[in-house]
Amino acid sequence: MLTSTQTDFLASLNQLRTDLENQVATLKESLINQPNNQFEEIVAEVVEREKRKNNLIIFGVPEQSSFLNNSQPADLDQSAVNSVLALNLILLFLSLNCRD
């Protein structure tokens, strides 16, 4: 024998289940009706984000827009990062030596 509280609780759970089933059906329908190219764009965006997830952004360094001396963009980026790091190491060394 169920109490009225338990009965009310079961009724609310059944209503919740029905609402969730309706929401899932609506989502499935919207995915089916969604143009295929949107899905492909989303997949391409996810792949692009995965490729770039470990990228480093350094402000004040111009972006390489063209290939110089037949170098690859990654080589130019590596050179720019090395220059920035070297400059920062020199500045750190000088600031530490000025304290003495």
C-alpha positions as CSV (number, residue, x, y, z in Angstrom):
1,M,0.0,0.0,0.0
2,L,1.4,3.4,-1.1
3,T,1.0,6.5,0.9
4,S,-0.4,9.6,-0.9
5,T,3.1,11.2,-0.7
6,Q,4.6,8.2,-2.5
7,T,1.8,8.2,-5.0
8,D,2.3,11.8,-5.7
9,F,6.1,11.2,-6.0
10,L,5.5,8.4,-8.6
11,A,3.1,10.6,-10.5
12,S,5.7,13.4,-10.7
13,L,8.4,10.9,-11.8
14,N,6.1,9.6,-14.5
15,Q,5.4,13.2,-15.7
16,L,9.1,13.9,-15.7
17,R,9.9,10.8,-17.7
18,T,7.2,11.8,-20.2
19,D,8.6,15.3,-20.5
20,L,12.1,14.0,-21.0
21,E,11.0,11.5,-23.7
22,N,9.2,14.4,-25.5
23,Q,12.4,16.5,-25.3
24,V,14.5,13.7,-26.7
25,A,12.1,13.1,-29.5
26,T,12.1,16.8,-30.3
27,L,16.0,16.8,-30.3
28,K,16.1,13.8,-32.6
29,E,13.7,15.4,-35.0
30,S,15.7,18.6,-35.1
31,L,18.9,16.6,-35.8
32,I,17.2,14.7,-38.6
33,N,15.8,17.9,-40.1
34,Q,19.1,19.7,-39.7
35,P,21.0,20.2,-43.0
36,N,23.9,17.8,-43.4
37,N,26.4,20.6,-44.1
38,Q,25.8,22.1,-40.6
39,F,26.8,18.8,-39.1
40,E,29.9,18.7,-41.2
41,E,30.7,22.3,-40.2
42,I,30.4,21.3,-36.5
43,V,32.6,18.3,-36.9
44,A,35.2,20.4,-38.8
45,E,35.1,23.0,-36.0
46,V,35.7,20.3,-33.4
47,V,38.6,18.9,-35.4
48,E,40.1,22.4,-35.8
49,R,39.8,23.1,-32.1
50,E,41.5,19.8,-31.3
51,K,44.4,20.7,-33.6
52,R,44.8,24.1,-32.0
53,K,44.2,23.2,-28.3
54,N,47.9,23.4,-27.4
55,N,48.7,26.6,-29.4
56,L,50.5,29.4,-27.7
57,I,49.5,33.0,-28.3
58,I,52.1,35.7,-28.0
59,F,51.0,39.3,-28.2
60,G,53.1,41.8,-30.1
61,V,54.5,39.3,-32.6
62,P,53.2,39.8,-36.1
63,E,51.4,36.9,-37.7
64,Q,53.2,35.4,-40.6
65,S,50.9,36.0,-43.6
66,S,53.2,34.7,-46.3
67,F,56.1,32.3,-46.7
68,L,59.4,34.1,-46.5
69,N,62.5,32.5,-48.0
70,N,60.5,29.3,-48.7
71,S,60.1,28.7,-44.9
72,Q,57.1,27.0,-43.5
73,P,54.9,29.0,-41.1
74,A,55.8,26.7,-38.2
75,D,59.5,27.5,-38.7
76,L,58.8,31.2,-38.7
77,D,56.6,30.8,-35.6
78,Q,59.4,28.8,-33.9
79,S,61.9,31.5,-34.7
80,A,59.6,34.2,-33.3
81,V,59.0,32.3,-30.1
82,N,62.8,31.7,-29.7
83,S,63.4,35.4,-30.1
84,V,60.8,36.4,-27.5
85,L,62.1,33.8,-25.1
86,A,65.8,34.9,-25.6
87,L,64.8,38.6,-25.1
88,N,63.0,37.7,-21.9
89,L,65.9,35.7,-20.6
90,I,68.3,38.6,-21.3
91,L,65.9,41.0,-19.5
92,L,65.6,38.7,-16.6
93,F,69.4,38.3,-16.4
94,L,69.9,42.0,-16.5
95,S,67.3,42.7,-13.8
96,L,68.8,40.1,-11.5
97,N,72.3,41.6,-12.0
98,C,71.1,45.1,-11.4
99,R,69.9,44.1,-7.9
100,D,73.4,43.3,-6.7
